[in-house]
C-alpha cells in the first residue's frame, strides 16, 4: 500500500470540479485517509515548491497556488503514486490524453487542476506539510474486498 498527497488546486476549486475529481479517485478504488480545505500561505507554498523557489516562474506559481482554497487529500492504495499520476495525465492539459483528468478538464500547463506526489519520498515530505500523524484515518471501506484480492 502506498500513500500520496493530492492537492485539488485553486482552479479545480473555483471551477467546482472538486467532487468530480474526488469521484474519479474513489471510483478507481483509492481510499481517502485524510482530507481538508485550506488556504495555502506564501510560506507553505515555498516549503511545498522548495525546488522551484529560485526559478523565474516561481512568483506566478506562488500567486496561483495561494489565490484560492485548495483541497488537500491523502490517498492510499496499491501503487497509489503511479496510479494517480496516470489518472492525471501530462502536466500540460493541452498535451494530456483524453480520459485523463487533465485531458478532460484542463487546457493549461499551470492551471492543471491537481498536484500529486511524484515519488514515495516526495509523498512522505509533502504529506507531512499538510497533515499531522493523528489526522490520518485508517478505516477501510467495506467494498474494498470487492476491488482487489486479499493477496494483492
Order of alpha helices (4+ residues) and beta strands (2+ residues): beta-alpha-alpha-beta-alpha-alpha-beta-alpha-alpha-beta-alpha
